[in-house]
Amino acid sequence: MKFIASNLSINMFPKGNFQLIFDELNKEEFYAMSYDAYSCIGHKDIAELTNCAYNKEAVKLRIGDILFLVTIKNNKLNYYCIRVMESEHEITRNEELDDMEEYLWQ
């Protein structure tokens, strides 16, 4: 399933073996890829700016799901695609998310 969100939480991700594939998107790629995604944007301004539904529902991702993340930084919208993929070995969730958060907020 595809989701659009305006924040990232460790509680969104599954337990066990998985890996995260993280890509930065431009505006056109975001809209082309996320047109059929379910909006869980809990930030009213971002929902309005992206013409997506405002919805504070919590997201619980599973293997194969895609999360389109929209953030505002320096008064600019930033678009990301995060794929939750299978992995043969357990990956430390905190390590993966720490790397992603460091990239997002640098």
N, C-alpha and C positions, 0 to 999 in steps of 0.2 A: 504494500500500500504506500501511497505517497502522502506526505504531510508538509504543511508550511508552518513554520513557527518563528517567533521573534526572540526566543531565548533557548538556552541549552542547559540541560540538567543531567547529572549522572543517573538519575532515576528513570530517564527516558530509555536507557539502553538495557538490552537483555543481560541476563547472567550467563556465565559459561563461556563457551568458545565462540568468539566472533572477532571480526576486524572491521575497522572503519576506513572507508575510502572517502577522502575529503578533497573537494574541488572548489575553487573559487569560480564564480560565474559572472558574466556580464549581464546587463539588464535584459537583452534580447534572449540570451540562453535561458535565463531564469524563467521568463514568461513562456517560452516555447516548451520547456520541460515540465513546468509546474501547473499548466492550465487545468489539469484534472486532479490536482492534489487537494486534500481536505485541509482547510485552514484551522489552525490552532493558534492563531496570532493573538497573544494576550496583551499587546501594546496597541492602544487605540490609534496613535499617530501612524505607526507602521501599517496597520490595517488600512487606514484611509489612503496613505501614500501608495500602497500597492494594489488598491482596489480589491482587497481580500476581506473576507468576513472577519469581524472581531469575535474571538472565541477563546475564552480562558481555559478550555478543556485541556486536561493533562494528556500528554502523548506517551504511549508505551510502545516502543519500537520492537520489532521482531526481525529475525534474519530475513533478508530480502527487501526490507522496507527502505524507503528513501525519505530523508528529511531535507527540505529546502529551508535554509535558515536565512532570515533577513535581519540585518542589524543596521543601526545608525551609528556612524562614527564620523566626527568632524562635520556634522550636518550633511552627510552623504550616505545614501543607502548602499549597503554591501550585500552581495548575494552569494550563498554557498550551497553546495549539494553534498550531503553526507549519506553515503550508502552503508548499510549494515550488512556485512557479508559473512559467510561461513569461514571458519578457520579450523585447522586441524589441532591447534593447541590453544590453551587458554591464554588470553591476552589480559594484561592488567588494565582494567577499565580506567583507573585513575591516571595511569601513564598516558594512555591514548587521549583522554580528555584534557589532561594538562598540556600536552603538545598542541592540541586544537585550540584551547583557550588562549595559550600564549600567542598563537598565530592571529587569532581573531582580534585580540585586544592590543596588539603591539602598535 
